[in-house]
Amino acid sequence: MSSKTVSKEYRWTMPRGWWTRRPNYSWYIVREFTSLPLALWLLWFLVEIRRAQDGPSGYHPHSSLGFVIFSVIVLLFALYHTVTFLSLAGAILHFNVADRPIPSQLIVLSQFAAWVAASVVVGFVLIYFGRT
């Protein structure tokens, strides 16, 4: 008696609403979505940089209410994306000093401090050179 065994390949598919099952999954999807409006705003910014090559007399910045609202929303998305990314630094980065591990909270704090310092420097440069 010969028994021929036919194996079937199991094809698992991700359910469509997997990200709605837990709040952490939903916030993950929101975080991933934040990159899309940010990319659109950055493309617009590149267009504005190109337009600025005409000099002060030929350039008129886009200042419609819609663009300002869109920019504020994108800023909020960028802040959310940055905060969630930097909050993971303690889980990703591991350093030892004198054979003792640095606490993850200190690593996260250092990342936020570096972010604030870089923001202050960029803000100063923009304001200083914007006056001239």
C-alpha positions in Angstrom: 0.0 0.0 0.0 1.6 3.2 -1.1 0.4 6.4 0.3 1.3 9.5 -1.6 1.4 12.5 0.6 0.7 15.8 -1.0 1.9 18.8 0.9 0.2 22.1 0.6 1.9 25.4 1.0 0.3 27.5 3.7 -0.1 31.1 2.4 -0.7 33.4 5.4 -2.0 36.8 4.5 -2.1 39.8 6.8 -5.7 40.7 7.7 -6.8 44.1 6.3 -7.6 45.7 9.6 -4.6 44.4 11.5 -3.6 47.9 12.6 -7.0 48.7 14.1 -6.8 45.9 16.7 -4.5 47.6 19.2 -3.9 51.3 19.8 -0.1 50.8 19.5 -0.6 49.4 16.0 -2.7 52.4 15.1 -0.2 54.9 16.4 2.5 53.0 14.4 0.5 53.5 11.2 0.0 57.2 12.0 3.7 57.6 12.5 4.5 55.9 9.2 1.8 58.1 7.5 3.5 61.3 8.8 6.3 60.9 6.2 3.9 61.4 3.3 2.8 65.0 4.0 6.3 65.8 5.1 7.7 64.6 1.8 5.1 66.7 -0.1 6.0 69.8 1.9 9.7 69.3 1.3 9.1 69.0 -2.5 7.2 72.3 -2.3 10.1 73.8 -0.4 12.5 72.7 -3.2 10.3 74.5 -5.7 10.4 77.6 -3.5 14.2 77.4 -3.3 14.3 77.2 -7.1 11.9 80.2 -7.4 14.1 82.2 -5.0 16.9 82.2 -7.5 15.2 85.1 -9.3 16.3 87.3 -6.4 14.3 89.5 -4.0 12.7 91.5 -6.8 11.3 88.5 -8.6 10.4 86.2 -5.7 7.1 86.4 -3.9 6.8 83.8 -1.2 3.6 81.6 -1.0 1.6 82.9 1.9 -1.9 81.8 1.4 -3.9 80.6 4.4 -4.1 77.1 3.0 -0.4 76.8 2.7 0.1 78.2 6.2 -2.4 75.7 7.6 -0.8 72.8 5.7 2.7 73.9 7.0 1.5 73.9 10.6 -0.1 70.4 10.2 3.2 69.2 8.6 5.1 70.7 11.5 3.0 68.8 14.0 3.5 65.6 12.0 7.3 66.2 11.9 7.3 66.8 15.7 5.4 63.6 16.4 7.7 61.7 14.1 10.8 63.1 15.7 9.6 62.6 19.3 8.6 59.0 18.6 11.9 58.3 16.9 14.1 59.9 19.5 12.2 58.1 22.3 13.4 54.8 20.8 17.1 55.8 21.1 17.4 54.1 24.5 16.3 50.8 23.1 18.5 51.0 20.0 21.7 52.5 21.3 23.8 50.8 23.9 27.0 52.4 25.3 29.3 51.3 28.0 31.5 53.7 30.0 34.2 52.0 32.2 32.5 48.7 31.5 29.2 50.0 32.9 26.1 50.5 30.7 24.7 54.0 30.3 21.1 54.1 31.3 18.7 54.2 28.4 16.9 57.3 29.9 20.2 59.2 29.7 20.7 58.2 26.1 17.2 59.4 25.2 17.7 62.6 27.2 21.0 63.2 25.3 19.2 62.8 21.9 16.5 65.3 22.9 19.2 67.7 24.1 21.1 67.4 20.8 17.8 68.0 18.9 17.1 71.2 20.9 20.7 72.4 20.5 20.6 71.9 16.7 17.2 73.6 16.5 18.6 76.6 18.4 21.7 76.8 16.1 19.6 76.6 13.0 17.1 79.1 14.3 19.8 81.5 15.2 21.4 81.2 11.7 18.1 81.7 9.9 17.2 84.8 12.0 20.7 86.3 11.8 21.1 85.9 8.1 17.4 86.7 7.5 18.0 90.2 8.8 20.7 91.1 6.3 
